[in-house]
Amino acid sequence: MKAMIFAAGKGTRLQPLTHNLPKALVPFMGRPLLEHIVRKCIRFGITEIVINIHYLGEQVIDFLKQHHYFDIDIRISDERDKLLDTGGGLKKAAHLLEGDGPILIHNVDIVSDLNFEELYVRHKNGGAVATLAAMVRTSNRRFLVNSEHLLCGWENVATGERKMVFEISESLIPASYCGIAIIESKFLSLIQQEGVFSLTDTFLQVAREHPVRLAFFENLRWVDVGTPEKLALAEKLFEQKA
């Protein structure tokens, strides 16, 4: 299995920590966020990783060089000329992810104790082209799934906006995406959008013709460390249960 880590974001919400530091290198529990994910991938057996860069991207490259690329095959998808968001970033990196096996995708600002092995098993058993790790938690933006946990739509609770894959009569279950997923390699060839776009729209687009499933995880330690306050919260959460 290969992996892609989305590390190109500007980390605006993490200021002042990101005034002179890319989000990927913001420290968490004594190590950069990026390092935690890379090492977790290695423990899972992944030795081919693509990392996209944009803001202060040269610092990420220097960091990887200093660590000898963690003695695995790490490749850079360079977005320093234009930030493409998660969907556009994945499409740009597609040629670096070519192959027959599944691909783990992971946002760099997500801290969790999600078991990659369990996600992988559920993906293989589910028969979907993509399996998204999900939780039941309070969130304005959330996916909507049916009783089989297949993706049917997305909604913004705050604005009332809805994007439906298809209309169905049964009640739908809200699911909050964890920023971690496993996709089949053929998923890359199914992406129809161009330019700058979010993976949210890509998942919805692909789900119109191919099964996209959400896998719910309970009792998961999970934090989107997009702000200094949430980063501090994550430090306390993981220190308490270390």
C-alpha positions as a Markdown table, in Angstrom:
| # | Residue | x | y | z |
|---|---|---|---|---|
| 1 | Met | 0.0 | 0.0 | 0.0 |
| 2 | Lys | 1.1 | 3.6 | -0.7 |
| 3 | Ala | 0.1 | 6.7 | 1.1 |
| 4 | Met | -0.5 | 10.4 | 0.4 |
| 5 | Ile | -0.2 | 13.0 | 3.2 |
| 6 | Phe | -1.9 | 16.3 | 2.5 |
| 7 | Ala | 0.6 | 18.8 | 3.9 |
| 8 | Ala | 0.3 | 21.8 | 1.5 |
| 9 | Gly | -2.2 | 23.9 | 3.5 |
| 10 | Lys | -1.2 | 27.4 | 4.7 |
| 11 | Gly | -2.2 | 26.7 | 8.3 |
| 12 | Thr | -3.8 | 30.1 | 8.6 |
| 13 | Arg | -5.9 | 29.1 | 11.6 |
| 14 | Leu | -2.7 | 27.9 | 13.4 |
| 15 | Gln | -1.2 | 31.3 | 13.4 |
| 16 | Pro | 1.0 | 32.6 | 15.1 |
| 17 | Leu | 2.6 | 29.1 | 15.1 |
| 18 | Thr | 2.7 | 29.1 | 11.3 |
| 19 | His | 4.0 | 32.6 | 10.7 |
| 20 | Asn | 7.4 | 31.1 | 9.8 |
| 21 | Leu | 6.7 | 27.4 | 9.9 |
| 22 | Pro | 4.6 | 25.2 | 7.6 |
| 23 | Lys | 1.7 | 23.5 | 9.2 |
| 24 | Ala | 3.2 | 20.1 | 8.6 |
| 25 | Leu | 6.2 | 20.9 | 10.9 |
| 26 | Val | 4.2 | 22.3 | 13.8 |
| 27 | Pro | 5.3 | 20.4 | 16.9 |
| 28 | Phe | 2.9 | 17.9 | 18.5 |
| 29 | Met | 4.1 | 15.8 | 21.5 |
| 30 | Gly | 7.7 | 16.9 | 20.7 |
| 31 | Arg | 7.7 | 16.0 | 17.0 |
| 32 | Pro | 6.3 | 17.6 | 13.9 |
| 33 | Leu | 2.8 | 16.6 | 12.8 |
| 34 | Leu | 4.2 | 15.2 | 9.6 |
| 35 | Glu | 6.7 | 13.0 | 11.4 |
| 36 | His | 4.0 | 11.4 | 13.5 |
| 37 | Ile | 2.0 | 10.3 | 10.4 |
| 38 | Val | 5.1 | 9.2 | 8.5 |
| 39 | Arg | 6.2 | 7.0 | 11.4 |
| 40 | Lys | 2.7 | 5.6 | 11.8 |
| 41 | Cys | 2.6 | 4.7 | 8.1 |
| 42 | Ile | 6.0 | 2.9 | 8.5 |
| 43 | Arg | 4.7 | 0.9 | 11.5 |
| 44 | Phe | 1.8 | -0.2 | 9.3 |
| 45 | Gly | 4.2 | -1.3 | 6.6 |
| 46 | Ile | 3.9 | 1.5 | 4.1 |
| 47 | Thr | 7.2 | 2.4 | 2.5 |
| 48 | Glu | 6.0 | 4.6 | -0.4 |
| 49 | Ile | 4.6 | 8.0 | 0.6 |
| 50 | Val | 3.7 | 11.1 | -1.4 |
| 51 | Ile | 3.6 | 14.5 | 0.4 |
| 52 | Asn | 2.3 | 17.6 | -1.2 |
| 53 | Ile | 3.8 | 21.0 | -0.3 |
| 54 | His | 3.0 | 24.6 | -0.9 |
| 55 | Tyr | 3.5 | 27.2 | 1.9 |
| 56 | Leu | 7.1 | 27.2 | 3.0 |
| 57 | Gly | 7.5 | 23.9 | 1.2 |
| 58 | Glu | 11.3 | 24.1 | 1.2 |
| 59 | Gln | 11.2 | 23.6 | 4.9 |
| 60 | Val | 9.4 | 20.4 | 4.5 |
| 61 | Ile | 11.9 | 19.2 | 1.9 |
| 62 | Asp | 14.8 | 20.2 | 4.2 |
| 63 | Phe | 13.2 | 18.4 | 7.1 |
| 64 | Leu | 12.9 | 15.2 | 5.1 |
| 65 | Lys | 16.5 | 15.4 | 3.9 |
| 66 | Gln | 17.7 | 15.9 | 7.5 |
| 67 | His | 15.9 | 12.6 | 8.4 |
| 68 | His | 17.1 | 10.8 | 5.2 |
| 69 | Tyr | 13.5 | 10.6 | 4.1 |
| 70 | Phe | 13.0 | 8.1 | 7.0 |
| 71 | Asp | 14.8 | 5.5 | 4.9 |
| 72 | Ile | 11.7 | 4.9 | 2.7 |
| 73 | Asp | 10.5 | 6.1 | -0.7 |
| 74 | Ile | 9.1 | 9.6 | 0.0 |
| 75 | Arg | 8.2 | 11.7 | -3.0 |
| 76 | Ile | 7.1 | 15.4 | -3.2 |
| 77 | Ser | 4.1 | 16.7 | -5.1 |
| 78 | Asp | 5.1 | 20.3 | -5.5 |
| 79 | Glu | 2.2 | 22.8 | -5.4 |
| 80 | Arg | 4.3 | 25.9 | -4.5 |
| 81 | Asp | 3.2 | 27.6 | -7.7 |
| 82 | Lys | -0.5 | 27.0 | -6.9 |
| 83 | Leu | -2.4 | 25.5 | -4.0 |
| 84 | Leu | -4.9 | 23.0 | -5.3 |
| 85 | Asp | -6.9 | 21.9 | -2.2 |
| 86 | Thr | -7.2 | 18.2 | -1.3 |
| 87 | Gly | -9.0 | 17.0 | -4.4 |
| 88 | Gly | -6.8 | 19.0 | -6.8 |
| 89 | Gly | -3.8 | 17.9 | -4.8 |
| 90 | Leu | -4.6 | 14.3 | -5.1 |
| 91 | Lys | -5.2 | 14.6 | -8.9 |
| 92 | Lys | -1.9 | 16.4 | -9.4 |
| 93 | Ala | -0.1 | 13.6 | -7.4 |
| 94 | Ala | -1.8 | 10.8 | -9.3 |
| 95 | His | 1.2 | 9.9 | -11.4 |
| 96 | Leu | 3.3 | 9.5 | -8.3 |
| 97 | Leu | 0.7 | 7.1 | -6.8 |
| 98 | Glu | 0.3 | 4.8 | -9.8 |
| 99 | Gly | 0.0 | 1.1 | -9.1 |
| 100 | Asp | -2.4 | -1.7 | -8.4 |
| 101 | Gly | -2.7 | -1.5 | -4.6 |
| 102 | Pro | -4.9 | 0.7 | -2.4 |
| 103 | Ile | -3.7 | 4.1 | -1.2 |
| 104 | Leu | -4.1 | 5.6 | 2.3 |
| 105 | Ile | -4.8 | 9.3 | 2.3 |
| 106 | His | -4.3 | 11.4 | 5.5 |
| 107 | Asn | -4.6 | 15.1 | 6.3 |
| 108 | Val | -1.5 | 16.3 | 8.1 |
| 109 | Asp | -3.4 | 18.3 | 10.7 |
| 110 | Ile | -5.4 | 15.2 | 12.0 |
| 111 | Val | -4.2 | 13.6 | 15.2 |
| 112 | Ser | -5.8 | 10.3 | 16.1 |
| 113 | Asp | -5.2 | 6.7 | 17.3 |
| 114 | Leu | -7.1 | 5.3 | 14.3 |
| 115 | Asn | -5.9 | 1.8 | 13.6 |
| 116 | Phe | -4.8 | 1.7 | 9.9 |
| 117 | Glu | -5.0 | -2.1 | 9.9 |
| 118 | Glu | -8.7 | -2.0 | 11.0 |
| 119 | Leu | -9.5 | 0.6 | 8.3 |
| 120 | Tyr | -7.7 | -1.5 | 5.7 |
| 121 | Val | -9.6 | -4.7 | 6.6 |
| 122 | Arg | -12.9 | -2.9 | 6.6 |
| 123 | His | -12.1 | -1.3 | 3.2 |
| 124 | Lys | -11.2 | -4.7 | 1.7 |
| 125 | Asn | -14.3 | -6.4 | 3.1 |
| 126 | Gly | -16.6 | -3.5 | 2.0 |
| 127 | Gly | -16.0 | -3.7 | -1.7 |
| 128 | Ala | -15.9 | 0.0 | -2.2 |
| 129 | Val | -13.7 | 2.2 | -4.4 |
| 130 | Ala | -13.1 | 4.4 | -1.3 |
| 131 | Thr | -13.6 | 3.9 | 2.4 |
| 132 | Leu | -13.7 | 7.0 | 4.6 |
| 133 | Ala | -13.0 | 6.8 | 8.3 |
| 134 | Ala | -15.9 | 8.5 | 10.1 |
| 135 | Met | -17.2 | 9.3 | 13.5 |
| 136 | Val | -20.5 | 10.4 | 15.0 |
| 137 | Arg | -19.7 | 13.9 | 16.4 |
| 138 | Thr | -21.0 | 17.4 | 16.3 |
| 139 | Ser | -20.1 | 19.0 | 13.0 |
| 140 | Asn | -21.8 | 21.5 | 10.7 |
| 141 | Arg | -20.4 | 19.9 | 7.6 |
| 142 | Arg | -21.1 | 16.2 | 7.3 |
| 143 | Phe | -21.7 | 13.4 | 4.9 |
| 144 | Leu | -25.0 | 11.5 | 4.7 |
| 145 | Val | -25.0 | 7.7 | 4.3 |
| 146 | Asn | -27.7 | 5.1 | 4.0 |
| 147 | Ser | -28.2 | 2.0 | 6.2 |
| 148 | Glu | -25.3 | 0.2 | 4.4 |
| 149 | His | -23.1 | 3.3 | 5.1 |
| 150 | Leu | -22.8 | 4.1 | 1.4 |
| 151 | Leu | -22.3 | 7.7 | 0.6 |
| 152 | Cys | -25.5 | 9.4 | -0.5 |
| 153 | Gly | -24.9 | 13.1 | 0.1 |
| 154 | Trp | -23.4 | 16.0 | 2.1 |
| 155 | Glu | -24.9 | 18.8 | 4.0 |
| 156 | Asn | -24.0 | 22.0 | 5.8 |
| 157 | Val | -26.2 | 22.2 | 8.9 |
| 158 | Ala | -25.4 | 25.9 | 9.5 |
| 159 | Thr | -26.5 | 27.1 | 6.0 |
| 160 | Gly | -28.9 | 24.3 | 5.0 |
| 161 | Glu | -27.0 | 23.6 | 1.8 |
| 162 | Arg | -27.2 | 20.0 | 0.6 |
| 163 | Lys | -25.4 | 18.1 | -2.2 |
| 164 | Met | -27.0 | 14.8 | -3.0 |
| 165 | Val | -25.5 | 11.9 | -4.9 |
| 166 | Phe | -29.0 | 10.6 | -5.5 |
| 167 | Glu | -32.3 | 11.0 | -3.8 |
| 168 | Ile | -33.6 | 8.1 | -1.7 |
| 169 | Ser | -36.6 | 7.7 | 0.5 |
| 170 | Glu | -35.0 | 6.1 | 3.6 |
| 171 | Ser | -33.7 | 8.3 | 6.4 |
| 172 | Leu | -30.0 | 9.1 | 6.1 |
| 173 | Ile | -27.3 | 8.9 | 8.8 |
| 174 | Pro | -25.0 | 11.9 | 9.4 |
| 175 | Ala | -21.3 | 11.0 | 9.4 |
| 176 | Ser | -18.3 | 13.3 | 10.1 |
| 177 | Tyr | -15.3 | 12.5 | 8.0 |
| 178 | Cys | -12.1 | 12.0 | 9.9 |
| 179 | Gly | -9.7 | 13.2 | 7.2 |
| 180 | Ile | -8.3 | 9.7 | 6.7 |
| 181 | Ala | -9.4 | 7.2 | 4.0 |
| 182 | Ile | -8.3 | 4.4 | 1.8 |
| 183 | Ile | -8.9 | 4.5 | -1.9 |
| 184 | Glu | -8.4 | 2.0 | -4.6 |
| 185 | Ser | -5.8 | 3.1 | -7.3 |
| 186 | Lys | -8.6 | 3.2 | -9.9 |
| 187 | Phe | -10.2 | 6.0 | -7.9 |
| 188 | Leu | -7.5 | 8.4 | -9.3 |
| 189 | Ser | -8.8 | 7.8 | -12.8 |
| 190 | Leu | -12.4 | 8.5 | -11.8 |
| 191 | Ile | -11.7 | 12.1 | -10.8 |
| 192 | Gln | -13.4 | 14.4 | -13.3 |
| 193 | Gln | -12.8 | 17.8 | -11.7 |
| 194 | Glu | -10.0 | 20.1 | -12.8 |
| 195 | Gly | -8.0 | 22.8 | -11.0 |
| 196 | Val | -8.7 | 23.7 | -7.4 |
| 197 | Phe | -11.3 | 21.5 | -5.7 |
| 198 | Ser | -12.0 | 19.6 | -2.5 |
| 199 | Leu | -12.0 | 15.9 | -1.9 |
| 200 | Thr | -15.6 | 16.3 | -0.6 |
| 201 | Asp | -16.8 | 17.1 | -4.1 |
| 202 | Thr | -14.7 | 14.3 | -5.5 |
| 203 | Phe | -16.1 | 11.7 | -3.2 |
| 204 | Leu | -19.6 | 12.8 | -4.1 |
| 205 | Gln | -18.8 | 12.8 | -7.8 |
| 206 | Val | -17.3 | 9.3 | -7.7 |
| 207 | Ala | -20.2 | 8.0 | -5.6 |
| 208 | Arg | -22.6 | 8.6 | -8.4 |
| 209 | Glu | -21.3 | 5.6 | -10.2 |
| 210 | His | -19.1 | 3.7 | -7.8 |
| 211 | Pro | -19.6 | 2.6 | -4.2 |
| 212 | Val | -18.0 | 5.0 | -1.6 |
| 213 | Arg | -18.4 | 3.7 | 1.9 |
| 214 | Leu | -18.0 | 5.3 | 5.3 |
| 215 | Ala | -16.5 | 3.2 | 8.2 |
| 216 | Phe | -17.6 | 4.4 | 11.6 |
| 217 | Phe | -15.2 | 4.2 | 14.5 |
| 218 | Glu | -16.2 | 4.5 | 18.1 |
| 219 | Asn | -14.1 | 5.6 | 21.1 |
| 220 | Leu | -11.6 | 7.1 | 18.8 |
| 221 | Arg | -9.1 | 9.7 | 20.1 |
| 222 | Trp | -9.3 | 12.2 | 17.2 |
| 223 | Val | -8.6 | 15.9 | 17.0 |
| 224 | Asp | -8.4 | 18.3 | 14.0 |
| 225 | Val | -5.5 | 20.4 | 15.3 |
| 226 | Gly | -6.2 | 23.3 | 13.0 |
| 227 | Thr | -6.0 | 26.0 | 15.8 |
| 228 | Pro | -3.5 | 26.5 | 18.7 |
| 229 | Glu | -6.3 | 25.8 | 21.1 |
| 230 | Lys | -7.1 | 22.4 | 19.5 |
| 231 | Leu | -3.4 | 21.5 | 19.3 |
| 232 | Ala | -3.2 | 22.1 | 23.1 |
| 233 | Leu | -6.3 | 20.0 | 23.6 |
| 234 | Ala | -4.8 | 17.2 | 21.6 |
| 235 | Glu | -1.6 | 17.3 | 23.6 |
| 236 | Lys | -3.6 | 16.9 | 26.8 |
| 237 | Leu | -5.8 | 14.2 | 25.4 |
| 238 | Phe | -2.9 | 12.0 | 24.2 |
| 239 | Glu | -0.8 | 12.7 | 27.3 |
| 240 | Gln | -3.6 | 11.5 | 29.5 |
| 241 | Lys | -3.9 | 8.2 | 27.7 |
| 242 | Ala | -0.3 | 7.7 | 26.6 |
